[in-house]
Amino acid sequence: MKRFSILFILFILFIVGFSVSTKAHDKKAPSDTSGLSIEQHLDLTMTNAERLSVVTVTFAPNYTEPSHTHPGDEVIYVVKGEGRLWLDGKAFLLKAGDLHHVKSGSVKAIENISSTTPLVVIAYLALEAGKPTLTLTTPGDDQ
């Protein structure tokens, strides 16, 4: 029931377009961020154990983020562009208007497959307070 409540809150925030600028709890990011731009919209502690973070992520043409996991569920909305979502070793096509759910602990990477257009996504993350936003993985962790 708690997971349903979090996903429902994420959905409502998505529909309403709620966007509040606040400071991030932690600034850990993938090691290669040369093709990545992240804009934090919301980072809210909901209870002693849960955090909600909303970010816009822009991927430069031909950029693939390093594989990583999050300590909570994530909902990804594709605003602009085309790409590929690598999720636990499987590839899914991304295009504007798509919405994807990523389960907690899934190994994930997003790849911009365009050589000319940035890929823009909004990520809604339900996280555990006190844990890092992401953990980088090594090749083979998604098998």
N, C-alpha and C positions, 0 to 999 in steps of 0.2 A: 504494500500500500504506500509506503514511504517513497519508493522508486516511481510509482505512478504519479504521486503528488509532485515530485520534482520535475518529471517530464511534462506534466500538465502546466506547471509554472513556466517552464521553458517555452512551451507552445504559446501560451498567452502572451509572454513577452515578445515572442516573434511576431504574432498577429498585431499587437498594439504598436510595435515598433519602439518599445521602450529603450531609451539610450541615455545613460547618465555617465559622465566622466568621473572616474574616481581613481585613486592610486592603486597600483597592483600590489598584491601581497608578496609576490616574489617575482624576480626578473629573469629566472632561468630560461634559456632559449636554446634551440638547436645550435650545434657548434658552427655550422655554416649557414649564416643568415644573410649572405650577400644578395640573394634573390628574394628576400622576404621582408614584408612590412607589416607590422602588427599595431593596431590601434585598439586600446582597451576602452570599452564602453561602460562596463559594470563589473564590479568585484564586490560581492555582498555576502557576508556571513549570515546564513539564515538560521542556524541553530549552532550549538556547540560543536557539531560534527560535520556540518555541510556548508558549502560555499557555492555561489553561483557566479560564473564569470562569462561575460559576453565580449567577444573580440571580433574585429574585422581583420582578416588576413589577406594580403595581396601578394600573389606569387608572380615573380617576373617571368617573362617568356622562357620556356625550356627549363625552368627551375623545379627541382624535386626536393622536398624537405626531407631531412633525415628521419628514419623510422623511429617511432616513439610510442609510449603508452600514456594514458591519463588515469588517475586514480578514481575516476567516476565516469558516468555516461556523458556523451557528447552528441549534440544535434548540429549538423552542418547544413547551412543553406547556401546555395551557389547563387551569387548576385550577378556575376558577369564572367564570360569566358568559357573555356572547355578544359577539362583535365581528366585525371585518372585518380581514383581513390584506391590505394592499396590497403586492404584490410585483412589481416591474418593470412597474408600470402595470396589473396584473390584480388583481381582488379575489377573495378566498377567505373563506368564512364560517368563523368560529371559534366553537366551543362546548366546554363542559367535557368533558374526556377526549380532545380532539384533540391530535395531535402533528404538527408541521410542520417540514420541513427548509428552511433558507434558505441558498443557496450564497453563498460569499464574494463580496463586491462587488455583490450584488443590492441594488437600491434598495428599501427596506422602510419601512412605517409600519403601526402597529396602531391601529385605531379601536374605541372602545367604543360599540356601537350602542344600548345601553340608556340610558334616561333616569333610571333608578332604582338599578341594581345595578352595583357595581364589576366590572371585568374583571380577573382575576388570572391571570398566566402565570408560568411558570418558564422562563427562558432559559438554555440551555447554550451557551456561546460558545467555540469553538476559535480563538484569536487569535495573531497574530504578536507576540512579545515586543518591546517598544520602540515599537510603533505605537499610536496612539490607539485606544481601544475603539470609537469611532464617528466618522464624518464626516458632518456635515449636508450635504444635497443641496439643489439649487435646483429649482423646478418645471421639468419637461421633461427632467430627468436620467434618468427612468425610461422614456423612449421608445426 
